[in-house]
Amino acid sequence: MWKRSLSRVLGLVLLAAVAGLWLTRPQHIEISAVPEREPDLANGERMFWAGGCASCHAAKEAKGDDKLVLQGGLELKSPFGLFRVPNISTSNARGIGGWSTADFITAMVKGTSPDGRHYYPAFPYASYQRMRYEDLIDLKAFLDTLPASDNEVAEHDLLFPYSIRPGVGVWKLLYLDGKRFTENPNWDGKTNKGAYLATGPGHCAECHTPRDIFGGLNAERWMAGAPNPEGGKGRVPNITPHPDGIGNWSATDIAFLLESGFTPEYDSIGGSMASIQDNWARLPAEYREAVAAYLKAIPPRETMKAENGGG
């Protein structure tokens, strides 16, 4: 009798393991799901700057045209270990020069590599999944015009158990919902455009929203500030329209900061935000104004006391 019971238990365990592997398997976008489109390179360039591609993938402190050489190698320290940003230049050997458009969209919205591996969510595909396929097609076409670099980037150096890559599939099951951006019917076109830019390509929440114990964004604290993602001193500020955040800023103030790098008090921003601001300064004024309208429209949230001084 006990042998029969043990067999049943083992069978259930095996069945659960198989089901888990199936549910957490890497997902792909089929070529048939990619809309036919003549790429718009100008729009692709706008998505490039809105998405902050150069801020992570160019060489550290790159300036001018060097920001277009996406050689990778930037090291990002985190509580999970050390992430190294990959080469996404047009190099066939070291970058993404051999990728198809479907490969690129799969990486951006599913977090899956062309060879079927999960990407770690330090690559913010949980935000990029909101992007329109048309914008991703244009972005890929623009990336294809940029210089190649054969810079070889080392693998991540992560702590156990985060170093077990298949475990990322469980994270995706919790935090990657596969939903495209949808407009808020209570907002006007300008505010909805800002919502798309901030939550999709701009992925602002990835730094400005605190995370739970598993590294997923805490939607109840949306844009309300967060500890330094690299674990150092200081924190990423609250950018909701709360007095703790930017409640006393006008939409014009927000747009001006994105263009100039100066706060309403004429303090200059620094750190990683300086690079992000440089990206947004390259975009049309209407893009900055749209994001400003969105940030004024989101619910105001106070900075939690437990987060104050987070480091």
C-alpha positions in Angstrom: 0.0 0.0 0.0 2.7 2.5 1.0 4.5 1.8 -2.3 1.4 2.6 -4.2 1.0 5.9 -2.2 4.6 6.8 -2.8 4.2 6.2 -6.5 1.2 8.5 -6.6 3.1 11.2 -4.7 6.1 10.9 -7.0 3.8 11.0 -10.0 2.1 14.1 -8.8 5.5 15.7 -8.1 6.6 14.8 -11.6 3.4 16.1 -13.1 3.8 19.4 -11.2 7.4 19.8 -12.4 6.4 19.2 -16.0 3.5 21.7 -15.7 5.9 24.2 -14.1 8.4 23.9 -16.9 5.7 24.3 -19.5 4.2 27.4 -17.8 7.6 29.1 -17.3 9.1 28.2 -20.7 10.6 31.0 -22.8 8.0 32.6 -25.1 8.6 33.7 -28.7 6.9 36.1 -31.1 6.2 34.3 -34.4 7.1 36.2 -37.6 3.4 35.9 -38.6 2.5 38.1 -35.6 4.8 40.9 -36.8 2.8 43.5 -38.9 4.0 44.4 -42.3 5.5 47.9 -42.2 7.9 50.1 -44.1 10.1 51.2 -41.2 10.1 54.8 -40.2 13.7 55.6 -39.3 12.8 59.0 -37.8 10.3 57.4 -35.5 12.9 54.7 -34.7 15.4 57.3 -33.7 12.8 58.9 -31.4 12.1 55.5 -29.8 15.9 55.1 -29.4 16.2 58.3 -27.3 12.9 57.8 -25.4 14.0 54.3 -24.6 17.4 55.3 -23.2 19.2 52.7 -25.2 22.5 54.7 -25.3 22.4 55.3 -21.5 22.9 51.6 -20.8 24.5 50.2 -23.9 27.0 52.8 -25.0 30.4 53.1 -23.3 30.4 54.7 -19.8 30.4 58.5 -20.1 30.2 58.3 -23.9 29.5 61.6 -25.6 28.3 62.8 -29.0 28.4 60.2 -31.7 30.1 57.7 -29.4 26.6 57.3 -27.7 25.6 55.5 -30.9 28.1 52.8 -30.5 26.2 50.3 -28.4 29.1 48.2 -27.3 27.7 47.2 -23.9 29.8 46.4 -20.9 28.3 48.7 -18.3 28.2 47.0 -14.9 25.1 47.3 -12.8 25.4 46.4 -9.1 22.2 45.1 -7.5 21.1 43.1 -4.4 21.0 40.1 -6.8 24.5 40.4 -8.0 26.4 42.1 -10.8 24.6 42.5 -14.2 26.6 43.4 -17.3 24.8 45.2 -20.1 25.1 43.4 -23.4 26.5 44.6 -26.8 23.5 45.4 -29.0 25.4 46.9 -31.8 25.1 45.7 -35.4 28.0 43.3 -35.0 27.0 39.8 -36.1 29.6 38.2 -33.8 29.0 40.1 -30.6 25.9 42.1 -31.0 22.4 41.7 -32.5 23.4 42.2 -36.2 22.1 38.8 -37.1 18.7 39.2 -35.4 15.5 39.3 -37.3 12.7 41.8 -36.5 10.8 38.9 -34.8 13.9 38.1 -32.7 14.1 41.7 -31.6 10.4 42.1 -30.7 10.6 38.7 -28.8 13.5 40.1 -26.7 11.7 43.4 -26.1 8.2 42.1 -25.1 8.9 38.5 -24.0 12.4 38.8 -22.5 13.6 35.8 -24.6 16.8 35.5 -26.6 16.9 34.2 -30.1 18.4 30.9 -28.8 15.6 30.5 -26.3 17.0 31.7 -23.0 15.3 33.9 -20.5 16.7 37.4 -20.2 17.0 38.7 -16.6 14.6 41.6 -15.9 17.5 44.0 -15.4 16.6 44.4 -19.1 13.3 46.3 -18.6 11.2 44.2 -20.9 8.3 44.3 -18.3 8.0 47.9 -19.4 8.9 47.5 -23.1 6.1 44.9 -23.4 3.7 47.9 -23.5 5.3 49.2 -26.7 3.5 49.0 -30.0 5.0 46.6 -32.5 5.2 49.4 -35.1 7.4 51.4 -32.8 9.6 48.3 -32.2 9.9 47.7 -35.9 11.0 51.3 -36.4 13.5 51.0 -33.5 15.0 47.9 -34.9 15.4 49.5 -38.3 17.2 52.5 -36.7 19.5 50.3 -34.6 20.4 48.5 -37.9 21.9 51.8 -39.1 24.3 52.2 -36.2 28.0 51.2 -36.0 29.1 47.7 -35.2 31.3 46.9 -32.2 33.0 43.6 -31.5 33.3 44.4 -27.8 32.9 41.1 -25.9 30.9 41.4 -22.7 31.4 38.9 -19.8 28.5 37.0 -18.3 26.6 38.3 -15.3 28.0 37.5 -11.9 24.9 36.7 -9.8 24.3 35.3 -6.4 22.6 31.9 -5.9 19.7 31.2 -6.5 19.4 34.2 -9.0 22.1 32.6 -11.1 19.7 29.8 -12.1 18.4 31.4 -15.3 15.3 29.1 -15.8 14.0 30.5 -12.5 13.4 33.8 -14.4 10.4 32.0 -16.0 8.7 32.0 -12.6 9.3 35.7 -12.3 7.8 36.3 -15.7 4.7 34.3 -14.7 4.2 36.8 -11.8 5.2 40.1 -13.5 5.1 39.8 -17.3 1.4 40.0 -18.3 1.9 40.5 -22.0 -0.5 43.4 -22.2 0.0 46.2 -24.7 -0.5 49.8 -23.7 -4.2 50.9 -23.6 -5.3 54.5 -23.4 -7.1 55.9 -20.3 -10.6 57.0 -21.5 -10.5 59.8 -18.9 -7.4 61.4 -20.3 -6.9 63.5 -23.3 -4.6 62.5 -26.2 -1.6 64.4 -24.9 -1.8 62.8 -21.5 -2.3 59.3 -23.0 0.7 59.9 -25.2 2.8 60.8 -22.2 1.5 57.7 -20.4 2.7 55.5 -23.3 6.1 57.2 -23.5 6.7 57.0 -19.7 5.4 53.5 -19.1 6.6 51.9 -22.3 9.8 53.1 -24.0 10.7 55.5 -21.2 10.3 52.8 -18.5 10.3 55.5 -15.8 8.8 53.2 -13.2 11.7 50.8 -13.4 13.7 53.3 -11.2 11.0 55.5 -9.7 8.8 52.7 -8.3 9.8 50.5 -5.3 10.0 46.8 -5.8 8.7 43.9 -3.7 10.8 41.1 -2.3 10.9 39.3 -5.7 12.0 42.3 -7.6 8.6 43.1 -9.1 7.3 46.7 -9.3 4.9 47.6 -6.4 2.0 49.1 -8.4 0.5 50.6 -5.2 3.6 52.8 -4.9 3.7 53.8 -8.6 6.3 56.5 -9.2 6.5 57.3 -5.5 10.3 56.9 -5.3 12.5 54.0 -4.5 15.9 53.0 -3.0 18.9 53.3 -5.2 18.7 50.3 -7.5 22.4 49.7 -7.2 22.2 49.6 -3.4 24.2 52.7 -2.8 23.4 55.8 -0.8 20.5 58.1 -1.8 17.3 57.2 -3.5 15.4 57.7 -6.6 12.9 60.6 -6.1 9.2 60.5 -5.8 7.8 62.0 -9.1 4.1 61.9 -8.3 2.1 65.1 -7.9 2.3 64.8 -4.1 4.0 67.4 -1.8 6.6 64.7 -1.1 7.3 64.5 -4.9 6.8 67.1 -7.6 3.4 68.4 -6.5 4.6 72.0 -6.5 6.0 71.7 -10.0 4.0 72.8 -13.0 3.9 70.7 -16.2 6.1 73.4 -17.7 8.6 72.8 -14.9 8.7 69.1 -15.7 9.1 69.6 -19.4 11.9 72.2 -18.8 13.8 69.8 -16.6 13.7 67.1 -19.4 15.0 69.7 -21.8 17.6 71.5 -19.8 18.5 69.4 -16.8 17.4 72.2 -14.4 14.8 72.0 -11.6 12.5 75.0 -11.0 15.0 76.1 -8.4 17.8 75.9 -11.0 19.5 73.0 -9.4 21.1 70.7 -11.9 20.3 67.0 -11.9 23.1 64.4 -11.7 23.8 60.7 -11.6 22.2 58.4 -14.1 19.3 60.9 -14.6 21.7 63.3 -16.3 22.1 60.8 -19.1 18.3 60.2 -19.3 17.7 63.9 -19.5 20.3 64.2 -22.3 18.3 61.6 -24.2 15.0 63.5 -23.7 16.5 66.8 -24.8 16.9 65.2 -28.2 13.2 64.5 -28.6 10.5 66.9 -29.9 9.1 69.3 -27.3 5.7 67.6 -27.6 7.2 64.4 -26.2 8.5 66.1 -23.1 5.2 68.0 -22.7 3.2 64.8 -23.0 5.2 63.1 -20.2 4.8 66.1 -18.0 1.0 66.0 -18.5 1.1 62.3 -17.5 3.1 62.9 -14.4 0.7 65.6 -13.3 -2.3 63.2 -13.9 -1.2 60.2 -11.9 -2.4 59.7 -8.3 -0.3 61.6 -5.8 1.5 59.2 -3.4 3.6 60.1 -0.3 7.0 58.8 0.2 6.8 56.0 2.7 8.7 56.6 5.9 10.2 53.1 5.7 11.7 54.2 2.4 13.1 57.5 3.6 16.9 57.6 3.3 16.8 54.2 1.6 20.1 53.0 0.4 
